[in-house]
Amino acid sequence: MYRNQNTGGQIMRFGFYSKNDPNREIINSGVFQTSQDAAYFFAAMKGLEFHVFLNLFNITTLTNGKF
């Protein structure tokens, strides 16, 4: 886990994977303050509306082993 020097808030690494993938293989990841921030970013990256993205993909918090 990282500490944001500017706000004093914690930031974490989140990733996303397809809901259809039984192996939950991470498609992409990034560092965000909340999972909602991550979801909005990933949705924009995929060119999808937020609610459409969440119907297709799940967001997960990644640990050191999954960087």
N, CA, C and O atoms as a MOPAC input file, in Angstrom:
PM7 MOZYME 1SCF
protein

 N      0.84300 1    -1.16400 1     0.00000 1
 C      0.00000 1     0.00000 1     0.00000 1
 C      0.89800 1     1.24000 1     0.00000 1
 O      1.96300 1     1.24000 1     0.61700 1
 N      0.47400 1     2.27000 1    -0.67800 1
 C      1.23200 1     3.50100 1    -0.78500 1
 C      0.51200 1     4.61100 1    -0.02200 1
 O     -0.70000 1     4.54500 1     0.18200 1
 N      1.25200 1     5.61400 1     0.39000 1
 C      0.64400 1     6.76500 1     1.04700 1
 C      0.78200 1     7.95800 1     0.12400 1
 O      1.87400 1     8.27800 1    -0.34600 1
 N     -0.34200 1     8.61100 1    -0.12700 1
 C     -0.36100 1     9.80600 1    -0.95300 1
 C      0.18500 1    10.96400 1    -0.12700 1
 O     -0.41400 1    11.34300 1     0.88000 1
 N      1.30400 1    11.52200 1    -0.54000 1
 C      1.95400 1    12.58800 1     0.21900 1
 C      1.14000 1    13.87500 1     0.21600 1
 O      1.24300 1    14.66100 1     1.15800 1
 N      0.34200 1    14.11000 1    -0.80700 1
 C     -0.39400 1    15.36400 1    -0.91900 1
 C     -1.61200 1    15.42200 1    -0.01300 1
 O     -1.85400 1    16.45300 1     0.61400 1
 N     -2.38100 1    14.35300 1     0.07300 1
 C     -3.62500 1    14.38400 1     0.82400 1
 C     -3.54900 1    13.61500 1     2.12800 1
 O     -4.43700 1    13.73500 1     2.97200 1
 N     -2.49700 1    12.82300 1     2.30400 1
 C     -2.40900 1    11.99900 1     3.49900 1
 C     -3.27700 1    10.75700 1     3.39500 1
 O     -3.29200 1     9.93700 1     4.31300 1
 N     -4.00600 1    10.60200 1     2.28600 1
 C     -4.86800 1     9.43600 1     2.10200 1
 C     -4.10500 1     8.26500 1     1.51900 1
 O     -3.10400 1     8.44500 1     0.82600 1
 N     -4.57200 1     7.08900 1     1.79700 1
 C     -3.92600 1     5.90000 1     1.26600 1
 C     -4.38000 1     5.66400 1    -0.16300 1
 O     -5.54100 1     5.88300 1    -0.50800 1
 N     -3.45200 1     5.21500 1    -0.98200 1
 C     -3.81400 1     4.80600 1    -2.32700 1
 C     -3.43800 1     3.34400 1    -2.48200 1
 O     -2.48900 1     2.86200 1    -1.86300 1
 N     -4.18500 1     2.65200 1    -3.30900 1
 C     -4.00000 1     1.21600 1    -3.47000 1
 C     -3.98800 1     0.86500 1    -4.94800 1
 O     -4.44500 1     1.63800 1    -5.79000 1
 N     -3.46600 1    -0.30000 1    -5.24600 1
 C     -3.46600 1    -0.78900 1    -6.62400 1
 C     -4.72800 1    -1.62200 1    -6.84700 1
 O     -5.02400 1    -2.55200 1    -6.09700 1
 N     -5.46200 1    -1.25800 1    -7.90300 1
 C     -6.66900 1    -1.98600 1    -8.30600 1
 C     -6.47000 1    -2.51600 1    -9.71000 1
 O     -5.74500 1    -1.92600 1   -10.51100 1
 N     -7.11200 1    -3.62500 1   -10.00200 1
 C     -7.10500 1    -4.18600 1   -11.33800 1
 C     -8.51500 1    -4.57100 1   -11.73200 1
 O     -9.42400 1    -4.59700 1   -10.90400 1
 N     -8.68400 1    -4.87100 1   -13.01900 1
 C     -9.99800 1    -5.34400 1   -13.45200 1
 C     -9.84600 1    -6.57900 1   -14.31000 1
 O     -8.82100 1    -6.79700 1   -14.95600 1
 N    -10.90900 1    -7.39100 1   -14.29800 1
 C    -10.94900 1    -8.62500 1   -15.07600 1
 C    -12.36700 1    -8.85100 1   -15.57700 1
 O    -13.32500 1    -8.30800 1   -15.02600 1
 N    -12.49400 1    -9.64800 1   -16.61300 1
 C    -13.79400 1    -9.95200 1   -17.19800 1
 C    -14.59100 1   -10.86200 1   -16.27300 1
 O    -14.05300 1   -11.81000 1   -15.70200 1
 N    -15.85600 1   -10.56700 1   -16.13400 1
 C    -16.73600 1   -11.42100 1   -15.32800 1
 C    -16.87000 1   -12.81400 1   -15.93700 1
 O    -17.23500 1   -13.76100 1   -15.24200 1
 N    -16.57800 1   -12.94400 1   -17.22900 1
 C    -16.67500 1   -14.24400 1   -17.90800 1
 C    -15.41600 1   -15.09100 1   -17.74900 1
 O    -15.40700 1   -16.25000 1   -18.16500 1
 N    -14.36900 1   -14.55100 1   -17.16800 1
 C    -13.09600 1   -15.25800 1   -17.05100 1
 C    -13.03900 1   -16.03000 1   -15.73500 1
 O    -12.94100 1   -15.41800 1   -14.67100 1
 N    -13.09700 1   -17.35600 1   -15.78700 1
 C    -13.06000 1   -18.14200 1   -14.54700 1
 C    -11.71400 1   -18.02700 1   -13.82500 1
 O    -11.63200 1   -18.27900 1   -12.62300 1
 N    -10.65500 1   -17.64600 1   -14.55900 1
 C     -9.32900 1   -17.50000 1   -13.94800 1
 C     -9.08900 1   -16.11300 1   -13.36400 1
 O     -8.09000 1   -15.88300 1   -12.68300 1
 N    -10.00800 1   -15.19300 1   -13.63400 1
 C     -9.90100 1   -13.81400 1   -13.13500 1
 C     -8.56200 1   -13.17100 1   -13.48500 1
 O     -7.94100 1   -12.50800 1   -12.65500 1
 N     -8.13300 1   -13.37800 1   -14.72100 1
 C     -6.87100 1   -12.79900 1   -15.18400 1
 C     -7.01000 1   -11.27500 1   -15.27800 1
 O     -7.93300 1   -10.76400 1   -15.91200 1
 N     -6.08600 1   -10.56400 1   -14.64200 1
 C     -6.11100 1    -9.10900 1   -14.62400 1
 C     -5.79200 1    -8.57500 1   -16.02000 1
 O     -4.78100 1    -8.93800 1   -16.62100 1
 N     -6.66400 1    -7.71400 1   -16.52100 1
 C     -6.48700 1    -7.10600 1   -17.84500 1
 C     -5.56900 1    -5.89800 1   -17.74400 1
 O     -4.68300 1    -5.71400 1   -18.57900 1
 N     -5.77800 1    -5.08400 1   -16.73200 1
 C     -4.96400 1    -3.89600 1   -16.51800 1
 C     -5.09700 1    -3.49400 1   -15.06100 1
 O     -6.02900 1    -3.91800 1   -14.37800 1
 N     -4.16600 1    -2.67700 1   -14.58300 1
 C     -4.21300 1    -2.22600 1   -13.19700 1
 C     -3.68000 1    -0.80300 1   -13.10600 1
 O     -3.07800 1    -0.28100 1   -14.04400 1
 N     -3.91800 1    -0.19500 1   -11.95800 1
 C     -3.43600 1     1.15000 1   -11.69700 1
 C     -3.57900 1     1.47100 1   -10.22500 1
 O     -4.15700 1     0.70100 1    -9.45900 1
 N     -3.04700 1     2.61500 1    -9.84100 1
 C     -3.05900 1     3.03900 1    -8.44400 1
 C     -4.08600 1     4.16000 1    -8.28300 1
 O     -4.03100 1     5.17600 1    -8.97600 1
 N     -5.02300 1     3.95500 1    -7.35300 1
 C     -6.13900 1     4.88100 1    -7.14500 1
 C     -6.45000 1     4.97800 1    -5.65800 1
 O     -6.01700 1     4.13900 1    -4.86900 1
 N     -7.20600 1     6.01200 1    -5.28200 1
 C     -7.62000 1     6.13800 1    -3.88400 1
 C     -8.80800 1     5.24100 1    -3.56200 1
 O     -8.91300 1     4.75000 1    -2.43800 1
 N     -9.71100 1     5.01200 1    -4.52400 1
 C    -10.88300 1     4.17200 1    -4.28100 1
 C    -11.11600 1     3.24500 1    -5.47000 1
 O    -10.62800 1     3.49200 1    -6.57300 1
 N    -11.86000 1     2.18800 1    -5.22800 1
 C    -12.21200 1     1.28000 1    -6.32100 1
 C    -13.13200 1     1.97300 1    -7.32000 1
 O    -13.11700 1     1.65000 1    -8.50700 1
 N    -13.93200 1     2.92600 1    -6.84200 1
 C    -14.80500 1     3.67100 1    -7.75200 1
 C    -13.97900 1     4.54600 1    -8.69700 1
 O    -14.28900 1     4.64100 1    -9.88500 1
 N    -12.92900 1     5.18400 1    -8.17300 1
 C    -12.02600 1     5.95000 1    -9.03200 1
 C    -11.42300 1     5.04500 1   -10.09900 1
 O    -11.33400 1     5.41900 1   -11.26800 1
 N    -11.01100 1     3.85000 1    -9.68300 1
 C    -10.42800 1     2.88700 1   -10.61400 1
 C    -11.44500 1     2.49600 1   -11.68000 1
 O    -11.11400 1     2.44900 1   -12.86500 1
 N    -12.67000 1     2.21900 1   -11.27100 1
 C    -13.70200 1     1.79700 1   -12.21600 1
 C    -13.98700 1     2.88700 1   -13.25000 1
 O    -14.12500 1     2.59200 1   -14.43700 1
 N    -14.07700 1     4.13900 1   -12.81100 1
 C    -14.30900 1     5.23500 1   -13.76000 1
 C    -13.15100 1     5.34900 1   -14.75200 1
 O    -13.37200 1     5.54700 1   -15.94700 1
 N    -11.92400 1     5.22600 1   -14.25700 1
 C    -10.75500 1     5.31000 1   -15.13100 1
 C    -10.74600 1     4.16100 1   -16.13600 1
 O    -10.57400 1     4.38300 1   -17.33400 1
 N    -10.93100 1     2.93600 1   -15.65100 1
 C    -10.90300 1     1.77200 1   -16.53900 1
 C    -12.03600 1     1.82900 1   -17.56600 1
 O    -11.83900 1     1.45400 1   -18.72200 1
 N    -13.20700 1     2.29100 1   -17.15800 1
 C    -14.33000 1     2.42200 1   -18.09500 1
 C    -13.97300 1     3.39500 1   -19.20900 1
 O    -14.21900 1     3.12200 1   -20.38400 1
 N    -13.39300 1     4.53200 1   -18.83600 1
 C    -12.99300 1     5.52000 1   -19.84000 1
 C    -11.91300 1     4.94700 1   -20.75600 1
 O    -11.92700 1     5.18000 1   -21.96500 1
 N    -10.98900 1     4.20600 1   -20.18100 1
 C     -9.91400 1     3.59500 1   -20.95700 1
 C    -10.47200 1     2.61900 1   -22.00000 1
 O     -9.95900 1     2.53700 1   -23.11700 1
 N    -11.51300 1     1.89000 1   -21.63200 1
 C    -12.14300 1     0.92700 1   -22.55200 1
 C    -13.16900 1     1.58800 1   -23.46200 1
 O    -13.70600 1     0.94200 1   -24.36200 1
 N    -13.44900 1     2.87500 1   -23.23600 1
 C    -14.43000 1     3.58900 1   -24.05500 1
 C    -15.86300 1     3.17800 1   -23.76000 1
 O    -16.72500 1     3.20200 1   -24.63900 1
 N    -16.10600 1     2.79800 1   -22.49800 1
 C    -17.43500 1     2.33900 1   -22.08700 1
 C    -18.03200 1     3.28200 1   -21.05600 1
 O    -17.30800 1     3.93400 1   -20.30300 1
 N    -19.34900 1     3.35100 1   -21.02900 1
 C    -20.01100 1     4.05700 1   -19.94400 1
 C    -19.78200 1     3.26800 1   -18.66000 1
 O    -19.61300 1     2.04900 1   -18.68300 1
 N    -19.78000 1     3.98500 1   -17.54600 1
 C    -19.47700 1     3.39000 1   -16.24500 1
 C    -20.32800 1     2.15700 1   -15.96100 1
 O    -19.79900 1     1.10600 1   -15.60000 1
 N    -21.65400 1     2.28200 1   -16.12500 1
 C    -22.53900 1     1.15600 1   -15.79700 1
 C    -22.34400 1    -0.02500 1   -16.74700 1
 O    -22.50900 1    -1.17600 1   -16.34300 1
 N    -21.99900 1     0.24600 1   -17.98900 1
 C    -21.73400 1    -0.83200 1   -18.95400 1
 C    -20.45300 1    -1.56500 1   -18.55000 1
 O    -20.40200 1    -2.79500 1   -18.56100 1
 N    -19.42800 1    -0.80000 1   -18.19400 1
 C    -18.17600 1    -1.40800 1   -17.74100 1
 C    -18.42800 1    -2.34900 1   -16.56600 1
 O    -17.93400 1    -3.47700 1   -16.55100 1
 N    -19.20000 1    -1.88100 1   -15.57700 1
 C    -19.44000 1    -2.69800 1   -14.38900 1
 C    -20.28900 1    -3.93200 1   -14.67900 1
 O    -20.24900 1    -4.89800 1   -13.91600 1
 N    -21.05400 1    -3.91800 1   -15.76600 1
 C    -21.79600 1    -5.12200 1   -16.15900 1
 C    -20.87700 1    -6.17900 1   -16.76800 1
 O    -21.19200 1    -7.36900 1   -16.73600 1
 N    -19.74200 1    -5.74900 1   -17.32200 1
 C    -18.83300 1    -6.65600 1   -18.01400 1
 C    -17.60300 1    -7.05900 1   -17.20900 1
 O    -17.04800 1    -8.14000 1   -17.40800 1
 N    -17.17800 1    -6.17500 1   -16.29300 1
 C    -15.91600 1    -6.37700 1   -15.58800 1
 C    -16.08200 1    -6.21500 1   -14.08000 1
 O    -16.99900 1    -5.54500 1   -13.60500 1
 N    -15.16600 1    -6.84900 1   -13.33800 1
 C    -15.07300 1    -6.67900 1   -11.88900 1
 C    -13.77600 1    -5.96900 1   -11.56000 1
 O    -12.77300 1    -6.13000 1   -12.25500 1
 N    -13.80400 1    -5.18000 1   -10.49200 1
 C    -12.62500 1    -4.49800 1    -9.96800 1
 C    -12.15600 1    -5.26400 1    -8.73500 1
 O    -12.97200 1    -5.71400 1    -7.93100 1
 N    -10.84100 1    -5.41200 1    -8.58900 1
 C    -10.30100 1    -6.08400 1    -7.41700 1
 C     -9.09500 1    -5.31800 1    -6.88500 1
 O     -8.37200 1    -4.67700 1    -7.64700 1
 N     -8.88500 1    -5.38700 1    -5.58500 1
 C     -7.68800 1    -4.81800 1    -4.96300 1
 C     -6.56000 1    -5.80600 1    -5.13600 1
 O     -6.70900 1    -6.99200 1    -4.84400 1
 N     -5.42500 1    -5.31300 1    -5.61300 1
 C     -4.28100 1    -6.19300 1    -5.84900 1
 C     -3.29800 1    -6.10200 1    -4.68700 1
 O     -3.10500 1    -5.03800 1    -4.09800 1
 N     -2.68800 1    -7.22600 1    -4.37200 1
 C     -1.66500 1    -7.28800 1    -3.32600 1
 C     -0.29800 1    -7.30900 1    -3.99700 1
 O     -0.20800 1    -7.38900 1    -5.22200 1
 N      0.75200 1    -7.24000 1    -3.21200 1
 C      2.10500 1    -7.20100 1    -3.75100 1
 C      2.39000 1    -8.32200 1    -4.74300 1
 O      3.09600 1    -8.10700 1    -5.72800 1
 N      1.86600 1    -9.48300 1    -4.50400 1
 C      2.11700 1   -10.61600 1    -5.38700 1
 C      1.48600 1   -10.49200 1    -6.75400 1
 O      1.85800 1   -11.22900 1    -7.66700 1
 N      0.52800 1    -9.56800 1    -6.92900 1
 C     -0.17700 1    -9.43700 1    -8.19300 1
 C      0.18700 1    -8.16100 1    -8.95100 1
 O     -0.49500 1    -7.81400 1    -9.91600 1
 N      1.25500 1    -7.44500 1    -8.53900 1
 C      1.67000 1    -6.25400 1    -9.25800 1
 C      2.18100 1    -6.70100 1   -10.59600 1
 O      2.59800 1    -5.87300 1   -11.40600 1

